[in-house]
């Protein structure tokens, strides 16, 4: 810091003719670290994170999402107590509707009641992106900045909200209108939390991974394209060797790619930001649609719209557009919403332009893995792209639907899920029960005229169809088309069992059957 007097040009000698100019720089350094078993009492990472000195008494104030608390509260308390830590848990029911200053005030009041050291007792935030935004905002304002640690528990938190330095809450009808730039001391990323995240929120987080793939990493896009069903089935926890390999690489590229974009521009001095892709129209859409759309779902609709814009401008080929929209659907993400009409788009464009200091600065894909910025979009052009997207969504073949009951996936009551059947026939001939002991495998010959539906009852394993591996877990349904060679394997420690429903394939000769349907389709 330099503070020095500067002579004034004033001729009035009745006042002191000096002014001072202050120059200072603040360095930012924080760590984003993958860890495993963050609540394992032998893992010191959580209590060591952010502690600048070793205190005589170990104390922590923890802001935790209510749902996460229901699942992990006992494990967290055991961790803290076995490590001799005095603690207070501030439990918040985090949602976009509750992401307000009232939530921040709740944290501040409980902080006052507990009392913390200003520099060596960091606040810990444990939850999804919404909870981390609230906890980070409270930490940034409490005593004008209190150190804090992020422990994201959702996929969107692990790859997006948990790794940057922005905090914030919603205000009025605006998303994140109030907020700060405040870096955590450490962000601890534990993929183990994803085992209890529901399917919809896994897809929600995959939207932010897809964003990074589309704007800067074609290899990441290919990884998602090659492993979409496997990643969804395993919830990116790496239950099988092939799943672990794919998941590790997806995380490495997604988190690394995000940080590469953020680091040179943490305070957003430059308003042309590639990571704003998918975030031009989605804030308005998400807030208007509450609570129907999750954040990543709104981002995907935004990305689908701008993909159509890019195709209209010759920046994305029809083939690449098909791949992009197709992957969104395979990741179980929406590409269209009825609110995506001219009035909303005009309002969103105006809001975005104002937010970006009077220029559109619109990130838009160039092929797959590249991007550029547009500044001249018109409302008519947006409306045309939205209409083209609506027609594309309506023209998608819905296929038949099969109602499946999940068995024993979570402790809650069984749920029903609708799964696309993509033209499969419906008359069953044979239903069999199969099982494999731990360490065993079973290879079955392809049957040209028969389709198989395999529904997993218990255990975890792997099904390889025409050389492509798919995870098997309770409640998972896989459709094996005629002519597909397949192999079951049980690398786990418990018996793997499943039901097989065999149905006749489409009419015609076996050779015609095999040619008419691509083998190895997974529902």
N, C-alpha and C positions, 0 to 999 in steps of 0.2 A: 504494500500500500504506500502511496505517495500523497502527502498533503502539503501543499506549498502555497505561499502567498503570491498573488499575481497583481502587479500594479494596475490600478484603474486609470482609465483615460479621463475620469471625471476631473473637472477643474475646481469643483466645490471643495474647498479645504475645511469646511465646517464639519465634515464627517470623515471617518477613517477611510482612506482611499485604497482599501484592499479587498480582494475577494479570494476565496480558496477553491481549488479544484481537487477533488478526491478521486483517486484511481485505485481500484482494487480488483483482484481476481479471486475467484473461488474455485478450487480444484474439486472435481467430483471423482470419486473412486468407489465402486461397489462391486460386489461379487455375485455372480449367478452360478449356483453350484448344484449339480445333480447329487442326490443322496438316496439312500435306501433305508427304510425303517426309521423314519424321523422320530417316531415315538418309542423306539426300542430303548430301554433304559441304559444300554451300553453305548448308544450313539450320542455323543456329547454335542453334536452340531447345533442343535436348537438352542441350548443354553450358552454355548460359546459365541454364537452369532451376535455381533454387534456390541459385545462387552469389551470396552476399551481398557478397563482395569479389573483386577480380581477383587471383588468386594468381600467384606467379612460376612455379610448375609446375602444369600442368593435370593433375589426377588424378581418376579416378572408379572407384568400386566398383559393379559392376553385377550384380544378381541377375536371371537370365534363365531362363525355362522351357526345358526340354531340347528340346521339339519346335520352339519358336520359334527356338532356337539352331541347330537343324539347317537351318532354312529361311533364316534371316536372319543367322546368325553371321558369315559372310564379309563381308556388307554392313556390319554393325556394326563389325567390326574395321577395315575400310577407312575408315569414317567417323572413328573415333577416331584412327587413325594419321595420316590426312591432316590432322587438326586438331591434331596434336602432343600427344595426350592419353595419359598413362600410365594403364593400366587393369588391372583384374582382373575376370574373368567368373566368377561363382559360378553354375554351371549346376545347376538342380534339376529333377527329374522330378516335376512338380506333379500331384497327384490328391487327391481327398477322402480316400483311404486314407493318403496320405503327408502330409496337412495336420496335422502334429503338432508338438510341441515339439522333437522330434529335428531337424526341418527348420530350425527357428529356431536351434537350437544349431549346426547346420552353417554357417549364415550368420554367426553370431557368431564361430566359430572362424576362418573365412576372413577376416572383417573384422580380427580381431586380427593375423593373419599379414600382411595387406596394409598395415594402418595407415592411418587417414584423419584429416584435420583435423576437429575437432569441429563447426565451424560453416560452413566454406566449401567442403567437399567432399561434397555430398549423395550419399546412396545412391540408385541408380536401379533401379527394379523394372520389368522388361519381361516381360509375359506376360498370361495370363488372370486372372480374378478370384481364383482360388486362389493363384496365385503372388504377386499383389499383396497379398493378405491376409498371407501369410507374410513377405514382404519388409517390409511396413509394420509388422508386429508386431516383427520384429527391430530395425528402425530406432527404434521407440518405446522399446525397452528398452535398446539399446546406449548406454552412457554416459547413461542416463536420458533419452534422446531425441536422435536425430541427424536432421537434415533429410533428407528423401527426396523423390524424384520418381516419379510413376507414369506408365508408358507402357502402357496396356492394349492387348492385341492380339486379344482376342475381342470379339464383340458384347456379351456380358453385361458384360464389363469396361468397354467404351466407354460404356454407358448406365447402369450400375448400380454395380458394385464399384469402378470406377476414379474415381468422382466424389464419393464421400462421405469421411468421416474414420474409419470403423471399420476395425479390423484384427482378426485373430484366427486361432486354430487350433482344431481339434476336440479334444475330451478325453473319453476313455471312449466312450460311445455318444452323446455330445451334440455337436451341430454348433456350432462357434464358441463353446464354453463358456469358453475363455480368450481374452482380447483386450483391446484398449485403444481409446480415442478419440485418434487422432493424425493431424492433417491433413497431407497432403503440401504441399510448397511450391507445386508445380505439377502438374497432370495434363495430359498432352499427348495429345490424341485424334486419331489418324490413321486414317481409314477405309480407307486402302490396305491395311492388314493383313488386311482381310476377304476379299481376293481369294484367300487361301490357307486360309481357314477352311472346314471341311467343312460340308455342308448341315445336318447334325443340329445342329451348334453355332450355325449361323445361326438356326435355329428356336429353339434354347435361349435365345438373347439376345432374340429377338422376344417371348418370354414376359414379360420384364421391361418391355418397351415396352408390351405389351398391358395390363399391370398399371396403368401410369400412365393409359392411355386409359380404362380401366374406372372408376377411382376419381375422375378429375378432368377428363378432356379428351375430350368426345364427338367433337370435330373430329379428334383423333388416331385415334380408333377408326374414323372414316369413312375417313381416309387409309389405314389398314391394310386396311380392307374393300375399298376401291377398287383397291388396288395390291398385294395379298398375293402373287400369283404373280410380278409384276414384281420386287418386292423380293427374293423368294427366288431368282429366276433370276439376278439381278444381284448377289446377296450384299450388297446395300446399298452397292455401290461406285459406282453412277451411271454405268454404261457407256453408256447412251443418254440423250438429252436429257430424255425423259419420266421415266426412272429417276432421273436426277440431281435433277430438280425434286422428285419424291416423297421421295427419300432425304434431301435437305437439310431439308425441312420435318418429316419424321419425327424426325430427330436434334434439330432445334431445339426441337420440342415435348417430346420424351421427356427429353432431358437438362435442358432448362429447367424442365420440370415436376418432375423429381426434385429439382433444387436448390431450387426454391421450397418444397418440402415439408421438405427437410432443414435449410435455413439457420436458421429460427427455433428449431430444437430439435436442434442438433447433438449435444448430450450426452444427449439423450433424457430430459431432466428431466420432460417430459410423456410418459406412456406410451401415450396414445391417439395413434397414428401411422397416417395413411392408407397410408404406404409399407409398413406391415406386412401389407397385403392380400396374400393368397397365401402368407403366411409364418406361419400359425397351425398348420396340420397338416403342411405340407410338410417342416419340419426332421426330424420323426420319421419320416415316410414315406421321405424321401431317405436317411436313415442306415440304416433297416431294409432298403431295397431295394438298397443299394450292391452292385455298381457299375451296376445295371441302369438307374437313373434319373439323368439330369443334373439340376442344380439347377433350371433353368428348366422342365424337364418336371415335376418334383415341384410346383413353384409353380403350373403350369397345372392339374394335377389338383386342387390346393387351391382354385384359383379356380373351377373347374368345380363342385366340391362346394358352395362358398359361394354360387354362382349359383343352384343348386338350392334351397338354404336360403332365399335371398332371394325366389325365386319362391313357395315355400311360405308365406312370410310376407306376400306381396302387395307386395313392394318392387320386384320385377322382373316384367314381363309375360311371358307365354308367347312372344310375338313377339320381345322383346328376348333372352330366354333362347336362342331358336333362333339369333338372330344371333351371340350370344356364343359358344355351343358350335360353331356353324358356322365362325366365324372361327378358333377354335382349331384345328379340323381342317384348314382351308385353310392354316394356318401350319405344318402337319405336326407338331402337338403332341398328346400323349396327353391324353385327358380322364378316363381311368379307369385304376386299377391294382388287381390282385387283393388287395393288402395293405390296401386301404381298407375295413376291416371294423370292427365295433363295438369290439373290444378295442384296436386301434391308435388309433381315434378318441378313446376314453375316456382313454387314456394321453396322447395328444397334447394334448387339452383341459386335462388336469391340469397338464402341463408348461408350456403356454402361460399358463395362469392364474397359476401360480407365478412365471413369468418377468415377468409384468406386475403384480406386487405384489398378487396375490390377487383381481384382477378380470379378467374375460375380455377386455374392451376389443377386441372382435372386429370388425375392419373388414369391411363387407359392402356390396355394390353397391346403389345405389338407381337403378334405370334404367340407362342407359349414360352415364357421365361424372359420376356422383354417388356418394356413400357415406355411411354412418352407422356407429355403433358399437353392438354388442349386448353385453349382459352376462348374459343369462339363457338361453343355449343349453343344451339337455339332451342327454344321450347318446342318448336315444331319438330325438330330433329329428334328430341327426346321422346315426344309423343309417338312418332313413327316407330322408334326403336321399341318402345313399350308395347305398341300394338303388334309388332312382329314377334316379340317375345310371348305375348298372350296367345297368338295363333300357334306358335311353336309348342307351347305348353299344352294347348288343347288338342293338338294333333298327335301328341305322344300316345302310343298304344298302351292302354292300361293293362291289357292282359286279363286273365282270370284272377280271382283272389281266393286264397286259402286261409281259413281262420285257424290259427294254431294257439294252443294254450302253453305258456311257458311253465316248466315244472322246476321248482326249487332253485331258481336262479338267485332270488333274494329272499329274505325272511318275511317280506310282506306277502299279502294275498296274491295268488296267481293272477296273471294278467293276460289279456288277449291281444295278439298282434296280427295285423293284416300283412301278408307277404305276397308279393307279385309272383304269379305262376308262369308268366311269359308264354302262354300258349300251350301249356301242358294239358294232356287229356285228363279226364276225371273219373273213369271207371276203374275201380281197383280190382285186382285179381288175387293177390297174395299179400298177407301181412305176416311178417316174421319178427321174432325177437332175437337179437344178436348181442354177444358180449365178448370182450377180450380181457384176459388177465393182465396185470402190469407187466410191461416189457415185451408183450406179444405183438404180432402183426398179422394181417390177413390180406392177401391179394386175391381179387376176384376178376374173372374174365369179363370182357365187354360183351354185352348182350344187345345185338343190333335192334331188336324189335321191342325192347322193354325199357320203360323209364322207371327210375327208382327215386323214392323220397325217403331220406334217412332222418329220423328225428331222435336227437340225443336225449337219453333219460338220465344218465348219471356218469360221472367221471369226466376226464379231460383227455383229449387225444388229437390225432391229426388224420385228416383224410386227404389223400393225394389223388387228384383227378386229372388224367392226361398230363402228368408231370407238374401240376400246380397244387401246392399244399394249402389246405384250409383247416383252421382250428375247429375242433369239436368241443363243445361244452354244453351243459344241460340247457335245454330249450332251443338249441340250434337246429335249424332245418336246412338240409342241402338236397337239391334236386340233381340227379345224375341222368343226363340225357342218353338216348340210345347210342351205343357204340363207344362209350367212354370207358377206358381202362381205369380202374381205381384200386386204391390200397388203403386199408385202415391200419393205424399204428397206435399203440398205447404206451407212451414213454413215462406215464405217471405212476403213482404209487397205489392207485385204487382201480377197481374194475371199471372198464368203460363199457356202457351198454346203450343200445339204441334200437328203435323200431324201424323196420324197412317195409314200406308200402310199394309193391310193384304193380305197375299199370301198363296196359298195352300202349305202344307208341302209335303215331298217326298211321292211318291206313296206307297200304302200299307195300312194296317189297322191303326187306331189311336194308338193302343197299340204298333205296330211296329214303327210308327213314333216317339212316345215318347222315345222308347228305342234306336232308331238309332241315334238321336241327343241329346246330353246332354242339358237339359233345361237351360235357363237363360244365353245364350252366349251374351256377349256384344261386339259390333264392335268397 
